[in-house]
């Protein structure tokens, strides 16, 4: 959910990740900024966690305080786009290392599959 738009290229957004019981859901407030190259059409979105005291932590959730990442969308031809995604962060709170490893492996794929579903639904 967008909390506020700061200008044409920067937004403050909150993301919530649902977790299976007994793990608490996670949420993160990020500042994102997009950059588009007008010559190539490449779009890069950089984001990082911020501490915004005006956004209260949701009931039963853990706030992620350390996270940064990048989306890259690079036109290949008229019908195809190469997408890159990188993410580094600390999920916060207590999580067993086995859970952290499993989640770390699933998040990138699930994120890209979600993007694919959103694109498919918009055509």
Secondary structure, DSSP 8 states (H G I E B T S, - for coil): -EEEE-SSSEEEEEEEE---TTS-EEEEEEEEEEEE-TTT--EEEEEEE---TTS---TTEEE--EEEEEEEEEE-SSS-EEEEEEEEEE--S---HHHHHHHHHHHHHHHHHHHHHHHHHT-
